[in-house]
């Protein structure tokens, strides 16, 4: 079951032109949104990112916030789902929007035992404008995710040897009273959860810094954690050769829970 251009479709089939641009060229943007208490979490922020990315690529999102919200609520009234994906596909002559549910399997034990990450052997260009948008071209991320079975995910470096982001998350480092995360200028997607975490921790008068983080610096930090809209925030126990203290994230996690972020 899904919604196509505002219409509820009761099966999982869709007809596409063989010349469809999203199918042939990956021409589209999307948002993945967690469902919390039967509502899409931070839906306004996700909607605005869709709007801004649409305009960047010379399109206009065809539905208002309320219209899209009503479509999501229609889908939620029909089936119990953990998260939704909103896809805006750019066609050669016609665009289309698909809203569909998706399952989300997350091992809650990772919140206490942490995750292990590795560092990608391939670099990214910090000037690549595509990195600022959540596009349907996920082939590189999926390749890394599927090829590294012994780690939770892979962290990218840019051409300067600085930490950027993961294949599916943003990353933060903890150093005494400071929290440091790569700046957008390093070549990252400014994640919705990333922004909420920064806002929450700064609201508690914590020193949150967006800056460059060299790969040679990762061993000097006490802790680290990753974030995205589905997992919230999860502590990192190991990144490459660096080992981190899981306790360093505990109090931050409590703050984020009390602020309704997690």
C-alpha positions as CSV (number, residue, x, y, z in Angstrom):
1,X,0.0,0.0,0.0
2,X,1.3,3.5,-0.9
3,X,0.2,6.9,-2.0
4,X,0.9,8.1,-5.5
5,X,0.3,11.8,-6.3
6,X,-2.3,12.0,-3.5
7,X,-4.1,8.8,-4.4
8,X,-4.1,5.7,-2.1
9,X,-3.0,2.6,-4.0
10,X,-4.0,-0.6,-2.2
11,X,-1.3,-2.8,-3.8
12,X,2.5,-2.6,-4.2
13,X,2.6,-2.3,-8.0
14,X,3.4,0.8,-10.0
15,X,3.6,1.4,-13.7
16,X,6.5,3.5,-14.9
17,X,7.6,4.6,-18.4
18,X,10.7,2.9,-19.6
19,X,12.1,6.4,-20.1
20,X,11.4,7.5,-16.5
21,X,14.2,9.8,-15.4
22,X,14.2,8.6,-11.8
23,X,14.5,5.0,-13.0
24,X,17.2,5.7,-15.6
25,X,19.2,8.5,-13.9
26,X,18.3,8.5,-10.2
27,X,16.6,11.9,-10.7
28,X,14.8,12.4,-7.4
29,X,15.0,13.4,-3.8
30,X,13.5,11.7,-0.7
31,X,13.0,11.9,3.1
32,X,12.9,9.0,5.5
33,X,10.8,9.9,8.6
34,X,10.3,8.0,11.8
35,X,6.8,7.5,13.1
36,X,6.5,8.4,16.8
37,X,3.1,8.1,18.6
38,X,1.4,7.6,15.2
39,X,2.8,10.9,13.8
40,X,5.8,11.7,11.6
41,X,8.6,13.0,13.8
42,X,9.9,16.5,12.8
43,X,7.7,16.4,9.7
44,X,7.9,20.2,9.2
45,X,11.7,20.1,9.0
46,X,11.6,17.2,6.6
47,X,9.1,19.0,4.4
48,X,11.2,22.1,4.3
49,X,14.2,20.1,3.2
50,X,12.1,18.7,0.4
51,X,11.0,22.2,-0.6
52,X,14.6,23.6,-0.6
53,X,16.1,20.7,-2.5
54,X,13.3,20.8,-5.0
55,X,13.9,24.5,-5.7
56,X,17.7,23.9,-5.9
57,X,17.1,21.4,-8.7
58,X,14.6,23.7,-10.5
59,X,11.4,22.1,-9.3
60,X,8.5,23.1,-7.0
61,X,7.1,20.7,-4.6
62,X,3.5,20.4,-5.8
63,X,1.9,20.0,-2.4
64,X,1.6,22.2,0.6
65,X,2.7,21.1,4.1
66,X,-0.9,20.4,5.1
67,X,-1.6,18.5,1.9
68,X,1.4,16.3,2.3
69,X,0.7,15.8,6.0
70,X,-2.9,14.7,5.2
71,X,-1.5,12.1,2.7
72,X,0.8,10.7,5.4
73,X,-2.1,10.5,7.9
74,X,-4.2,8.7,5.3
75,X,-1.5,6.1,4.9
76,X,-1.0,5.8,8.7
77,X,-4.7,5.3,9.2
78,X,-4.5,2.2,6.9
79,X,-1.5,0.4,8.2
80,X,0.8,0.3,11.2
81,X,4.3,1.3,10.1
82,X,7.6,2.3,11.8
83,X,8.6,4.9,9.3
84,X,7.7,6.4,5.9
85,X,9.6,7.3,2.8
86,X,8.5,10.4,0.8
87,X,9.9,10.2,-2.7
88,X,9.8,13.1,-5.1
89,X,10.8,11.8,-8.5
90,X,11.8,14.2,-11.3
91,X,10.4,13.0,-14.6
92,X,11.3,14.3,-18.1
93,X,7.8,15.6,-18.6
94,X,5.9,14.7,-15.4
95,X,7.0,14.5,-11.7
96,X,5.4,12.2,-9.2
97,X,5.4,11.8,-5.4
98,X,5.3,8.4,-3.6
99,X,4.7,8.0,0.1
100,X,5.2,4.5,1.4
101,X,5.7,2.8,4.7
102,X,8.9,1.0,5.6
103,X,10.0,-1.3,8.4
104,X,12.7,-0.3,10.7
105,X,14.6,-3.0,12.6
106,X,16.9,-1.5,15.3
107,X,18.6,-3.5,18.0
108,X,18.1,-1.5,21.1
109,X,21.2,-3.2,22.7
110,X,23.3,-0.9,20.5
111,X,22.3,2.0,22.8
112,X,24.3,0.4,25.6
113,X,27.0,-1.5,23.8
114,X,27.7,1.0,21.0
115,X,28.5,0.5,17.3
116,X,31.8,-0.1,15.4
117,X,32.6,2.0,12.4
118,X,35.3,1.9,9.7
119,X,36.8,4.7,7.6
120,X,36.2,4.6,3.8
121,X,39.2,4.1,1.6
122,X,37.5,6.3,-1.1
123,X,37.5,10.1,-0.6
124,X,34.7,12.6,-1.1
125,X,34.9,16.1,-2.6
126,X,33.7,18.7,-0.1
127,X,32.6,20.9,-3.1
128,X,30.2,18.3,-4.4
129,X,26.8,20.1,-4.2
130,X,25.0,16.8,-4.4
131,X,26.1,15.9,-0.9
132,X,23.9,18.7,0.6
133,X,20.8,17.0,-0.7
134,X,19.1,13.6,0.0
135,X,18.9,12.3,-3.5
136,X,17.9,8.9,-4.8
137,X,21.4,8.1,-6.0
138,X,22.4,5.9,-3.1
139,X,24.4,3.4,-5.0
140,X,27.8,4.3,-3.4
141,X,26.3,4.3,0.1
142,X,24.6,1.0,-0.4
143,X,27.7,-0.6,-1.8
144,X,29.7,0.4,1.3
145,X,26.9,-0.7,3.6
146,X,26.7,-4.2,2.0
147,X,30.4,-4.8,1.6
148,X,31.4,-4.2,5.3
149,X,29.5,-6.8,7.3
150,X,31.6,-6.5,10.4
151,X,30.9,-2.8,11.1
152,X,27.7,-0.8,11.5
153,X,28.6,1.6,8.8
154,X,31.4,3.5,7.0
155,X,32.6,7.0,7.6
156,X,33.8,9.1,4.7
157,X,36.8,11.4,4.5
158,X,37.0,14.4,2.1
159,X,39.9,15.4,-0.1
160,X,41.6,17.2,2.8
161,X,41.6,14.0,4.9
162,X,38.8,15.3,7.2
163,X,36.0,13.3,8.7
164,X,32.6,14.1,7.0
165,X,29.7,11.7,7.6
166,X,28.7,8.1,7.5
167,X,27.0,6.3,4.7
168,X,23.7,6.7,6.6
169,X,24.3,9.1,9.5
170,X,26.1,12.2,10.8
171,X,28.8,11.9,13.4
172,X,29.7,13.8,16.6
173,X,32.8,13.6,18.8
174,X,33.0,14.3,22.6
175,X,35.9,16.0,24.2
176,X,35.5,16.9,27.9
177,X,32.8,19.6,27.8
178,X,32.7,20.1,24.1
179,X,30.8,18.3,21.3
180,X,32.4,18.6,17.8
181,X,30.8,17.7,14.6
182,X,31.9,18.2,11.0
183,X,30.7,21.4,9.4
184,X,28.5,21.4,6.3
185,X,31.5,22.9,4.4
186,X,33.3,19.6,4.9
187,X,30.9,17.9,2.5
188,X,27.9,16.5,4.4
189,X,24.2,16.2,4.3
190,X,22.8,18.5,7.1
191,X,20.7,15.9,8.8
192,X,17.4,16.7,10.4
193,X,18.4,14.8,13.6
194,X,21.8,16.4,13.5
195,X,20.2,19.9,13.6
196,X,17.9,18.9,16.4
197,X,20.7,17.5,18.5
198,X,22.8,20.7,18.0
199,X,19.8,22.8,18.9
200,X,19.0,20.8,22.0
201,X,22.6,20.7,23.4
202,X,23.2,24.3,22.7
203,X,20.0,25.1,24.6
204,X,21.6,23.4,27.6
205,X,24.6,25.8,27.3
206,X,26.9,23.0,26.1
207,X,29.7,23.9,23.7
208,X,28.8,22.4,20.4
209,X,31.2,23.2,17.6
210,X,30.8,22.6,13.8
211,X,34.3,22.4,12.4
212,X,36.8,20.3,10.5
213,X,38.0,17.1,12.2
214,X,41.2,15.5,10.8
215,X,41.3,11.8,10.6
216,X,44.5,12.0,12.7
217,X,42.6,13.6,15.5
218,X,39.9,10.9,16.1
219,X,42.0,9.2,18.8
220,X,42.1,12.2,21.0
221,X,38.4,12.3,21.7
222,X,36.8,10.6,24.7
223,X,33.6,9.5,22.9
224,X,31.6,9.7,19.8
225,X,28.1,9.1,18.5
226,X,26.2,8.9,15.3
227,X,22.7,10.2,14.4
228,X,20.0,10.0,11.8
229,X,16.2,10.3,11.8
230,X,15.5,6.6,12.4
231,X,18.1,5.6,15.0
232,X,18.1,8.9,16.8
233,X,21.6,8.9,18.4
234,X,23.7,5.9,19.1
235,X,27.2,5.8,20.9
236,X,30.2,4.7,19.0
237,X,32.6,2.2,20.6
238,X,35.2,2.1,17.8
239,X,36.1,4.1,14.7
240,X,39.0,2.7,12.8
241,X,41.9,2.5,15.3
242,X,40.1,4.7,17.9
243,X,38.3,3.3,20.9
244,X,35.8,5.4,22.8
245,X,34.2,5.5,26.3
246,X,30.5,4.6,26.0
247,X,29.8,6.4,29.3
248,X,30.8,9.8,27.7
249,X,27.5,9.7,25.7
250,X,25.2,8.7,28.6
251,X,24.5,12.1,30.0
252,X,24.1,13.6,26.5
253,X,21.6,10.9,25.7
254,X,19.6,11.7,28.8
255,X,19.5,15.4,27.8
256,X,18.2,14.5,24.4
257,X,15.5,12.2,25.8
258,X,14.3,14.9,28.2
259,X,14.2,17.4,25.3
260,X,12.0,15.0,23.2
261,X,14.7,14.5,20.6
262,X,15.1,10.7,21.2
